[in-house]
Amino acid sequence: MKNLIRNIIAPSSAILLLASTPVLAQYGEGGGSTGASSSSGASGSSSFTSYVDVMYSLQNSDDDTRGTTTTQGGGSGGLGGLLGGGGNNTAPVRDPVLDKGQGFAVLAGFRRKGWYGFEFGGSYAKDEDVQKQSLLFNTLIYPFENNFYIKLASGVTRYVEYPLAQSVDAFEDSDDDFITINYGAGIGYVLPLEIGDTPIGIRAEAVYHVADRFLERENDFEEDINAPGNLKEIQFNIGIRFPLK
């Protein structure tokens, strides 16, 4: 009997336990915690995994229109000049400033229990002579508990040296700085790789990004600058993930 337990039943029980661990971990059962601790990196069943990502970003403007170009008429507009008064007319015009930008981002984050995670960091990009300095906070949702994710982006950006005059009396080379509140959404994937014994990942994503100037646009005490209220762009980001042990 002892030999039967030692040679047959015990090995069979161990094999069944290991085989059932990924299933239990996938559906959140606590019974798979013993086996999951030895394979947390592959199955994502540990409490969380942390990482640092270095990303390259290509940003294409979505040709947002400006609603602040006043043709003629009297009176002063409220809400920072967006709403005209006394017969003022506004003509939608394409933004001639932002077109294609390039930059980079550094993000630190974690993925918890396989299906969601958070990350924060900073980025810098340049489009023509306009600099975009950003603080980022993203939520990542992994709906299939693999490496495909949905990204919910948020943050703030400081636009530096935006080269549009504030009024018709300003110099042509005048510029302005402003801050936007950002939001967006997209999809992405992380491809796990190994270089020697070092695990890394290749991350790629596409994000639709909106930068809202409402902090400046809604100021009734100052004329709004001649720039879009919402600066929209499509971002294509690719980079390297460095898992942290």
N, C-alpha and C positions, 0 to 999 in steps of 0.2 A: 504493500500500500504506500509506504514512504517513497519507494522508487517510482511508483506511478505518479504521485503528486509532484516529485522533483523533476521527472523526465518528461511528463506530458502535460499535466494540468497547469503547472506553474508557467511554463513557457507559452502555452496557449492563452492563458489569461493575460500575460504581458503583451502579447501580440494584439489581442482584442482591445486592450486598453489603449495602446498606441494608435491603433487604427481608428478608434472612436474619438480620439482627442480633437482632430480638426473639425469634426462635425459638431461636437459639443461646444467648441470654441466659437464656431461660426454662428450658432444660435444663442450664445451668451450663457451656456450652462456652466455652473461652477465646477462640475465634475472633471473638466478637462484641464484644470489649472496646473496639475503636476506635469503632464506631458507638454503643455504649452510653453512652460518656462524654458524648455530646452530648444524650442523652435520658434520663439517669438518673432525673430527677425523675418522669417519666411512667411508665417501665417498671419502676422499682425494681431495675434491674440493676446499679447502682453498688455499691461495697463497703458503704456504709451511708448512711442519711439520718437526720439528727437533728431533734428537734422539742421544743417545749414546749407542753403542753396545760393549759388552765384549765377545770375541770369543775365543774358543779353536780350535787349528789347528793341524791336522794330515797331514804330508807331506811325500809323497812317491816319491822317485827319479825315473825318467823315464829312467835310465840307459844310459845317454848320453855317447858318445864315445869321447876319447881324440885323437887329431890328432897331438900331439907334441912329441910322442915317436920316436926318431930317431934311426934307426938300425945301419947304417954305411954310410960312404961317406964323402967327403970333402966339404969345403965351408961353409959359414954361411948363415942361412936362414933369409929372410926379414920378415916383418910384425910380429915381435916378435917371430920368430922361427917357425911359422906355415907353411910357404912356404919354402921348402928346396931348396938348390942349390948344383950344382956340384955332382949330383948323390945321394943325401940324400934320404932315404926312410922313410916314416912314417907308423906305424902300428896302426890301430884303436884298442884301448884297453878299456875295461869297467872301469868306474871310481870306484875304490875300497873304496872310502872314504864315500860318501853320500849314504844313503840307506833309512832309515825312521827317520823322525824328528818330534818333538812335540813342540808346543809353544802356545802363546796366542797373541791376538791383542786387542787394544782399539781404537775404531773408533767413530768419531763425524761427523754427517752428517745431511742432510736435503733432503726431497722429495718435489719437487715443482710441483704444479698443477697436481698431480696425476700420471704423466707418466715418469718423469725422476728425478734424484737427484745426488748429489755429496757427497763424504765423504772423510775424511783424518784422519790420525792417525799414530800409530806406532805399531810395533810387535817385538817379541823376540822369537826365536826358537833355538833348539839345536839338532844336528844330530851327534851322537857319541860325539866327542870332539869339533866339529865345531860349533861355535856360529853364528847365523844370526840375525843381528840387522837391522831393516828395517823402512823406512818412506814410508807410503802408500798414494796413491791418487786414488780413484776409481770413475768411472761413472756408475750409475745404470739406466737401461732403463726398464720401466714397460710397455711392449707392449700391455697388455690387461687392463691396468689401474686398476689392482687388486694387490695382494701382490706377484705375480710371477715376477721375474726380470732377466734381462741379465746383467752380470757384466763385465765391461771393466776395467781391473786392470792395474795400473802402479805404479812406485815407484823406490826406490834405496835400496840396501842392502849392508851392510858391513859384509863380511865373515871373521871371526876371528879364527886364529889358524888352518888354512887349512893345514893338515899334509902331504904335498907332497914336496919333496926336489926340489929346483930350478934347480939343476944340479946333475950329477953323483958324483961330488966331495963333495957335501954337506952332513952334518950329517943326519943319518936316522931319528932322531927325530926333525929335523928342520921343521918350519912351515912358512906360509906366510899369510898375510892379503890382501884382495883386495875388491874392490867395484864393484857392478854390477848395470846396468840399467835394470829394470824389466818391463815386460808386460805380459798380459795374458787375458783370457776370460773364462767365466763360466756362470752357471745358479744357481738360488737360490729361496727361498721362505721364507716369514715371516708369521708365524702363530700368529695372535693376541689373547691374553689371558687377563684375569683379575684376580688379587688376591685381594679379597675384592673390594675396590673401586679404586685400583691402576691398570692402564692398563700397560701391558708389552707385549713382543713378543718373540717368539722362532724363531731364524733365522738359516737356514741351507743352505749350498751351496757347489758346487763342481767347482773347478777352475783349468784350465791348466795354469801353470805358467812357464815363461822362464826368467832366469837371465843371461844377456849378459855381458861378461867380456871385451867388445871391448876397453874400456879405457886402459886396460893393455895389451891386446892381440895385439893391433896395434902399439905398441911401438917398433920402429926399433933400439933403442939405448940400449935396455936391453933384455936379454934372457927371454923368457916367462917361467912361471912356468909350471910344469907338471900337468895341470888340464884342464878340458873341457873348450872349448870356450863358450859354452852355457850350463848352468845347468838347466835342465828341471825337473819339478816335477808336480805331481797331488796332489792338496790340497783338503781336506775335512774339512770344517769349520762349527762349530755349536756354538751358543751362545745365549745370552739374550739381547733383545732390551729394553731400558729404554726411552720411549718418554719424551720429554721435553715440558712443558706447557709454 
